[in-house]
Amino acid sequence: MSHVRTPQPKSRPEWLKSVRAALIATVAVCVVLLAFAWPTATSRVENLPVAVVGPQEQIDTVTQKMPEHLLELHPVANREDVVNGIRSREVYGGIVLGEQPEILTASAASPVASQMLTGVGTNMQRGIDQQVIAGMQQALQKMASGGAAPGGPGAPGQSGAAASDGAASGGAAQAQRGAGATPPTVKVTDVVPLSDDDPRGSGLAIAGLPLTMGGMIGGVLISLLVTGVRKHLLAIALYGVLGGLALAGILQGVFGILQANYWANAAATGLGIAATASVIVGLNSLIGRPGIAVGAVLTMFIGNPISALTQPKEFILPPFGEIGQWLVPGLSGTVLRDLSYFPEANIAGQIWALIGWLTLGVILTVLGHHKNESALRTVEG
C-alpha cells in the first residue's frame, strides 16, 4: 500500500519577515519626521499682522527698507489703539512713528514675532542715525563752501588769515552744536511680556505636545479597556475633569507655565483632552481598531505640527496655518495662551469649536454602538 505525500505549503523565509518589518519601520519613522519637520522647513517669515501709527510718508520710508511682504500693516489712529489691538490678539505688535518712535511687542503672543519686531526697531534706529550723520555732513559741506563767499578770504577789510580763523571757529561751533543734537531713540516696549517662570516662552510652546499625547493616550485606553456606550461616555467625562485638574496643576502649580486663573486653565485643558479622547473613542466604536490609528494620525501627526504653538500661524505654509487653528491641538494652545496672558481676547469661537469636536466624538461613539448592536442582532437572527 503506497502512501501519497501531500506537499506542504512552503512558508516564507524568516528573513523576509525581518525585511518587511524593517521597511515598515523605516516608512513609519520617515512619515513621523516629515509630519513634524515640514511646517518648520517650509515656513515663511511674512505677512505678520502689525498695527502702525504715523504719516503715510514715514510709513512708506520705513517699509521700503524691509523685505517685501514681511509685515501686514494695519493703520490705526494712535498708540492706544495699537495696545488694544495687541491685547485683543488682533495684531502681534505695532510701530509708532513720529517725534518719539516706538516698537510695541508682545512676547507672550509669540517670542518669534517679538524678536522680529525688535529687529525692525534696530533697523529703524540705524536709519535715523544715518540720517542725522548725513545731515551733519551736509551742514559741514555748506559751511566749507561758504568760506569763499563775500566776507570770506580776500574780502575788503579782512585778511586771509583772519577769514580763515573765523571760518574755522564758526565751523567748529556748528559742529559742536550738531554733535550735541541728540537723535530720536526708537523705544521698544513689551506690552504683554512672558512670566518670569517662562521668560522665553518655551514651556508654553512645548506644552502642546504632552496635552496632545494626553488626549490621545486617554482615548486609546478608554477604547481598549472600557466597553459599552454609557461607560465610554462616562470615562471620557471623568478623564476630562480629572486630567484637566491634574495637568493644569502641573503646568501652573509646578512649572509656572500657565498663568491667571487655575480653574479656567483646568477647564480648558480638560475640554481639550476630552475632545481628543472622544474622537478616538468614537472612531474606534465606528470602524474598529483602525479608528484608533486614524484618530492618532489626525491629532498627533496633522494637528500638532500645524498648531502654531512655536511660531505665528501666518508663517506656516497657507492654508495649513489657518487649518491648524481649528484642530484640537491648535484650539487648545490658543485658549490656554489667551487665558494666561490675553484676558481681553475673544476665545468664544475656540471654546465652541472644542465643544464641537467633543460632540462629534460623542456622536461617533453612539453611532458605532448602534451599528455594532444592529450587526449583532443580524448575526443572531
C-alpha positions as a printed Julia matrix, in Angstrom:
381×3 Matrix{Float64}:
   0.0     0.0    0.0
   1.57    3.2   -1.16
   1.33    6.44   0.75
   0.93    9.65  -1.21
   2.64   12.56   0.46
   0.69   15.77   0.37
   3.03   18.63  -0.45
   3.26   21.08   2.4
   2.93   24.75   1.53
   6.24   26.48   1.73
   6.42   29.04   4.45
   8.03   32.36   3.78
  11.63   32.58   4.83
  12.11   34.24   8.18
  14.44   36.82   6.67
  11.6    38.16   4.53
   9.64   38.96   7.68
  12.65   40.82   9.03
  12.96   42.82   5.81
   9.27   43.68   5.84
   9.4    44.8    9.45
  12.44   46.95   8.75
  10.79   48.55   5.71
   7.58   49.3    7.6
   9.56   50.82  10.48
  11.59   52.94   8.04
   8.47   54.26   6.33
   6.86   55.0    9.69
   9.82   56.96  11.04
  10.07   58.93   7.77
   6.4    59.83   7.98
   6.84   60.98  11.58
   9.87   63.09  10.63
   8.05   64.68   7.7
   4.97   65.4    9.81
   6.92   67.27  12.47
   9.63   68.86  10.31
   7.82   70.14   7.23
   5.92   73.01   8.92
   9.23   74.46  10.11
  11.15   73.63   6.94
   8.51   75.26   4.72
   7.68   78.21   6.98
   7.99   81.72   5.58
   8.56   84.84   7.64
   5.95   87.09   6.07
   2.52   88.72   6.45
   2.85   89.3   10.19
  -0.13   91.46  11.28
   1.23   94.66  12.83
  -0.51   97.95  13.68
   1.14  101.21  12.61
   0.68  104.85  13.63
   2.11  107.81  11.72
   2.07  109.81   8.49
   1.92  107.73   5.33
   5.18  109.26   4.13
   7.03  107.98   7.19
   5.33  104.59   6.91
   6.5   104.28   3.3
  10.03  105.3    4.29
  10.2   102.59   6.95
   8.58   99.8    4.95
  10.55  100.32   1.76
  13.68   99.23   3.61
  12.07   95.97   4.75
  11.8    92.7    2.81
   8.66   92.56   0.7
   5.57   91.12   2.42
   7.37   90.93   5.77
   4.6    92.8    7.6
   0.86   93.11   7.09
   0.32   96.69   8.26
  -2.94   97.82   9.87
  -3.06  101.64  10.18
  -4.63  102.88  13.42
  -5.19  106.31  14.94
  -2.92  106.31  17.96
  -0.72  104.32  20.32
  -3.67  103.32  22.5
  -5.3   101.6   19.53
  -2.08   99.65  18.96
  -2.05   98.47  22.58
  -5.72   97.46  22.4
  -5.07   95.52  19.19
  -2.2    93.64  20.81
  -4.17   92.77  23.94
  -7.13   91.52  21.9
  -4.8    89.37  19.73
  -5.71   91.23  16.54
  -2.04   92.08  15.86
   1.31   90.81  17.14
   2.75   94.28  17.73
   2.88   97.83  16.49
   5.06  100.59  15.07
   4.57  104.14  16.33
   6.23  106.79  14.15
   6.76  110.49  14.77
   8.95  112.5   17.13
   9.07  109.63  19.62
   9.26  106.41  17.56
   8.4   103.21  19.39
   8.09   99.5   18.68
   5.39   97.67  20.65
   5.73   93.9   21.01
   4.03   91.05  22.88
   6.43   88.24  23.69
   3.54   86.33  25.28
   1.82   86.17  21.88
   4.91   84.9   20.06
   8.57   85.2   21.07
   9.47   84.77  17.39
   7.31   87.73  16.33
   8.56   89.81  19.25
  12.18   89.18  18.28
  11.44   90.06  14.66
   9.79   93.36  15.59
  12.71   94.19  17.87
  14.93   93.76  14.82
  12.7    96.18  12.93
  13.27   98.7   15.7
  17.02   98.21  15.48
  16.94   98.86  11.74
  14.81  101.98  12.29
  17.33  103.31  14.8
  20.17  102.66  12.38
  18.32  104.56   9.66
  17.68  107.52  11.98
  21.34  107.65  12.99
  22.42  107.56   9.36
  20.06  110.44   8.52
  21.48  112.53  11.38
  25.05  111.85  10.29
  24.18  112.69   6.68
  22.59  115.96   7.81
  25.68  116.92   9.81
  27.91  116.16   6.83
  25.77  118.33   4.57
  25.93  121.18   7.09
  29.71  120.96   7.27
  29.97  120.94   3.48
  27.81  124.07   3.27
  29.99  125.79   5.85
  33.13  124.84   3.98
  31.76  126.11   0.69
  30.61  129.33   2.38
  34.22  130.26   3.14
  34.66  131.7   -0.38
  31.52  133.8   -0.12
  31.58  137.58   0.39
  33.19  138.31   3.67
  35.43  135.25   3.2
  39.13  135.21   2.39
  40.22  138.23   0.33
  37.21  140.31   1.28
  37.86  144.03   1.79
  38.97  144.89   5.28
  39.72  141.28   6.25
  42.99  139.49   5.88
  43.1   135.92   4.59
  44.4   134.63   7.9
  41.63  136.34   9.85
  38.98  134.99   7.49
  40.42  131.53   7.79
  40.38  131.71  11.58
  36.79  132.98  11.55
  35.6   130.19   9.27
  37.36  127.59  11.37
  35.9   128.87  14.62
  32.42  129.12  13.1
  32.64  125.6   11.67
  33.83  124.23  14.98
  30.96  125.89  16.81
  28.35  124.5   14.41
  29.95  121.06  14.51
  29.72  121.12  18.3
  26.07  122.11  18.11
  25.45  119.3   15.63
  27.26  116.83  17.83
  25.21  117.95  20.8
  21.93  117.34  18.97
  20.51  114.03  20.24
  18.81  111.93  17.54
  15.46  110.3   18.42
  15.77  106.91  20.09
  13.49  104.07  18.98
  11.96  102.68  22.16
  10.96   99.0   22.34
   8.12   98.16  24.75
   6.89   94.65  25.55
   3.18   95.27  26.13
   2.38   91.68  27.19
   5.58   90.05  28.47
   6.01   86.41  29.37
   6.14   85.4   33.01
   9.42   85.15  34.9
   8.86   81.38  35.2
   8.81   81.01  31.41
  10.77   84.02  30.1
  11.43   82.54  26.65
   8.0    81.01  26.12
   9.5    77.57  25.54
   7.34   75.95  28.22
   4.11   77.21  26.71
   5.28   76.15  23.25
   6.15   72.56  24.18
   3.14   72.13  26.49
   1.04   71.37  23.43
   2.78   68.03  22.84
   2.01   66.42  26.24
  -1.54   67.77  26.06
  -1.97   66.22  22.63
  -0.44   62.94  23.77
  -2.58   63.04  26.9
  -5.77   63.23  24.9
  -4.59   60.52  22.54
  -3.48   58.15  25.33
  -6.76   58.66  27.16
  -8.73   57.85  24.03
  -6.72   54.7   23.34
  -7.01   53.38  26.91
 -10.74   54.07  27.1
 -11.25   52.35  23.75
  -9.34   49.25  24.84
 -10.35   48.94  28.49
 -13.98   50.08  28.54
 -17.0    48.56  26.79
 -20.48   49.96  26.31
 -21.54   53.38  25.12
 -22.55   54.71  28.54
 -19.31   53.58  30.14
 -17.37   55.13  27.25
 -19.06   58.49  27.71
 -18.68   58.36  31.5
 -14.97   57.55  31.18
 -14.44   60.45  28.73
 -16.2    62.89  31.07
 -14.25   61.72  34.13
 -10.98   61.82  32.22
 -11.66   65.38  31.1
 -12.31   66.52  34.67
  -9.51   64.62  36.42
  -6.99   65.05  33.63
  -7.71   68.76  33.32
  -7.24   69.34  37.05
  -4.04   67.3   37.16
  -2.38   68.68  34.02
  -3.25   72.28  34.82
  -1.93   71.74  38.33
   1.41   70.57  36.96
   1.69   73.21  34.24
   0.67   76.07  36.52
   1.44   75.0   40.07
   4.7    73.12  39.46
   6.3    74.75  36.42
   4.54   78.13  36.3
   3.91   77.82  32.56
   0.22   78.73  32.74
  -0.87   81.99  34.36
  -4.02   83.66  35.68
  -6.99   81.62  36.96
  -6.22   77.96  37.68
  -9.81   76.76  37.38
 -10.25   78.34  33.96
  -7.0    76.74  32.79
  -8.07   73.37  34.21
 -11.43   73.59  32.43
  -9.77   74.47  29.11
  -7.18   71.71  29.5
  -9.84   69.15  30.38
 -12.01   70.19  27.44
  -9.06   69.78  25.07
  -8.02   66.3   26.18
 -11.65   65.16  26.4
 -12.27   66.34  22.83
  -9.29   64.36  21.53
 -10.2    61.28  23.57
 -13.83   61.34  22.45
 -12.91   61.48  18.77
 -10.58   58.49  19.12
 -13.17   56.52  21.11
 -15.84   57.41  18.57
 -13.74   56.34  15.59
 -12.87   53.08  17.33
 -16.55   52.43  18.04
 -17.49   53.15  14.43
 -14.76   51.42  12.4
 -12.89   49.32  14.95
  -9.18   49.31  15.73
  -8.21   51.28  12.59
 -10.17   54.16  14.11
  -7.57   54.47  16.86
  -4.85   54.89  14.25
  -6.93   57.44  12.31
  -7.55   59.47  15.45
  -3.88   59.36  16.44
  -2.75   60.49  13.0
  -5.31   63.3   12.92
  -4.24   64.54  16.33
  -0.52   63.86  16.62
   0.8    63.93  13.06
  -1.54   66.5   11.49
  -2.99   68.69  14.23
   0.06   69.13  16.45
   2.66   70.14  13.81
   0.42   72.88  12.38
  -0.94   74.07  15.73
   1.27   77.23  15.56
   2.39   76.84  19.17
   6.02   77.6   18.29
   5.54   80.23  15.59
   2.82   82.56  14.26
   0.22   80.81  12.14
   0.98   83.29   9.34
   4.45   81.76   8.96
   3.1    78.26   8.26
   2.54   77.41   4.61
  -1.02   78.51   3.67
  -3.66   77.27   4.21
  -2.3    74.85   6.8
  -1.62   77.54   9.39
  -5.29   78.51   9.41
  -6.46   74.88   9.3
  -4.32   74.07  12.31
  -6.15   76.68  14.36
  -9.36   74.66  14.08
  -7.94   71.28  15.03
  -7.87   70.34  18.7
  -4.14   71.0   19.41
  -4.26   74.46  17.86
  -7.54   75.32  19.59
  -6.27   74.19  22.99
  -3.0    76.07  22.62
  -4.74   79.31  21.65
  -7.24   79.09  24.51
  -4.57   78.41  27.14
  -2.32   81.21  25.85
  -5.16   83.71  25.85
  -6.4    82.68  29.29
  -2.89   83.1   30.68
  -1.88   86.38  29.05
  -4.68   87.93  26.98
  -7.87   88.19  29.05
  -9.28   90.76  26.62
  -9.08   88.37  23.65
 -12.3    86.77  22.44
 -11.96   82.97  22.7
 -15.64   82.09  22.37
 -15.1    80.71  18.87
 -12.29   78.43  20.02
 -14.3    77.18  23.01
 -17.28   76.33  20.83
 -15.0    74.6   18.33
 -13.58   72.37  21.1
 -17.12   71.6   22.23
 -17.89   70.72  18.61
 -15.02   68.21  18.49
 -16.19   66.71  21.79
 -19.74   66.45  20.47
 -18.51   64.84  17.26
 -16.74   62.17  19.28
 -19.88   61.5   21.31
 -21.98   61.18  18.14
 -19.47   58.78  16.6
 -19.46   56.72  19.79
 -23.26   56.44  19.82
 -23.41   55.64  16.1
 -20.75   52.97  16.49
 -22.63   51.41  19.39
 -25.89   51.21  17.41
 -24.02   49.86  14.4
 -22.48   47.08  16.46
 -25.83   46.24  18.06
 -27.5    46.01  14.64
 -24.74   43.76  13.35
 -25.05   41.52  16.42
 -28.83   41.18  16.02
 -28.36   40.32  12.34
 -25.92   37.54  13.22
 -28.17   36.16  15.97
 -31.19   36.27  13.68
